[in-house]
Amino acid sequence: MEPKELDECPLHGAGVHLEYLVGRLLEQVVASWHLCGSEASSGPLDVWLIDSEQVSTHVTTGSDWCLTVERSAPYAGYDMAESGRVEVALVRSKTPFAGHLGETVRAVSEKREPGTGRVALEITFDSGRVRCDTRSGVLRLSSK
């Protein structure tokens, strides 16, 4: 399948345009984590940003290592037997978004690459920014 635009992911399309977040309050953050034994993964697999309109924006990595962003509700956690389990829960810490709970989104910007689509997303709040990107298929979140 050929992408419609050069900066669109061939597998996932363009994804949602995030301008709808501007002006909304970040009310909750839900994340999924892979747990194996007593060891948790270093970062979340998925993050859902729930805003003042109760819209849930899902941020994760695609199977082709793009950054996918869609409107969808958090899924339930699940067990993978000897491979561990995935837990999904409301988070008040552990992600850079936690420091911005209750703040209004002031701006959003994204970086796209030809043939890959979205590879980074930056969300700006009054007190700082959070960058979401993907490296080798791993979701990375950082504060600026």
Solvent accessible surface area in square Angstrom, and as a share of the most:
residue,aa,sasa,rsa
1,M,189,0.84
2,E,150,0.67
3,P,35,0.22
4,K,184,0.78
5,E,107,0.48
6,L,145,0.72
7,D,53,0.27
8,E,18,0.08
9,C,4,0.02
10,P,37,0.24
11,L,114,0.57
12,H,78,0.35
13,G,22,0.21
14,A,30,0.23
15,G,36,0.35
16,V,41,0.23
17,H,113,0.50
18,L,4,0.02
19,E,114,0.51
20,Y,37,0.14
21,L,3,0.02
22,V,71,0.41
23,G,54,0.52
24,R,52,0.19
25,L,68,0.34
26,L,6,0.03
27,E,72,0.32
28,Q,71,0.31
29,V,0,0.00
30,V,15,0.09
31,A,0,0.00
32,S,0,0.00
33,W,31,0.11
34,H,55,0.25
35,L,25,0.13
36,C,60,0.36
37,G,63,0.61
38,S,118,0.76
39,E,130,0.58
40,A,64,0.49
41,S,36,0.23
42,S,126,0.81
43,G,23,0.22
44,P,12,0.08
45,L,70,0.35
46,D,11,0.05
47,V,0,0.00
48,W,1,0.00
49,L,6,0.03
50,I,19,0.10
51,D,2,0.01
52,S,44,0.29
53,E,109,0.49
54,Q,122,0.54
55,V,32,0.19
56,S,18,0.11
57,T,1,0.00
58,H,16,0.07
59,V,0,0.00
60,T,22,0.13
61,T,30,0.18
62,G,8,0.08
63,S,96,0.62
64,D,50,0.26
65,W,142,0.50
66,C,2,0.01
67,L,2,0.01
68,T,20,0.12
69,V,3,0.02
70,E,79,0.35
71,R,131,0.48
72,S,39,0.25
73,A,78,0.60
74,P,45,0.28
75,Y,84,0.32
76,A,83,0.64
77,G,39,0.38
78,Y,108,0.41
79,D,108,0.56
80,M,67,0.30
81,A,73,0.57
82,E,160,0.72
83,S,62,0.40
84,G,10,0.10
85,R,95,0.35
86,V,5,0.03
87,E,73,0.33
88,V,35,0.20
89,A,54,0.42
90,L,75,0.37
91,V,12,0.07
92,R,174,0.64
93,S,67,0.44
94,K,158,0.67
95,T,11,0.07
96,P,33,0.21
97,F,0,0.00
98,A,20,0.16
99,G,62,0.60
100,H,14,0.06
101,L,52,0.26
102,G,50,0.48
103,E,37,0.17
104,T,22,0.13
105,V,6,0.04
106,R,124,0.45
107,A,45,0.35
108,V,30,0.18
109,S,64,0.41
110,E,67,0.30
111,K,105,0.44
112,R,50,0.18
113,E,68,0.30
114,P,105,0.66
115,G,41,0.40
116,T,41,0.24
117,G,0,0.00
118,R,7,0.02
119,V,21,0.12
120,A,2,0.02
121,L,2,0.01
122,E,27,0.12
123,I,1,0.01
124,T,39,0.22
125,F,5,0.02
126,D,102,0.53
127,S,80,0.51
128,G,17,0.17
129,R,97,0.35
130,V,0,0.00
131,R,67,0.24
132,C,0,0.00
133,D,15,0.08
134,T,22,0.13
135,R,145,0.53
136,S,71,0.46
137,G,23,0.22
138,V,93,0.53
139,L,9,0.04
140,R,92,0.34
141,L,30,0.15
142,S,50,0.32
143,S,73,0.47
144,K,120,0.51
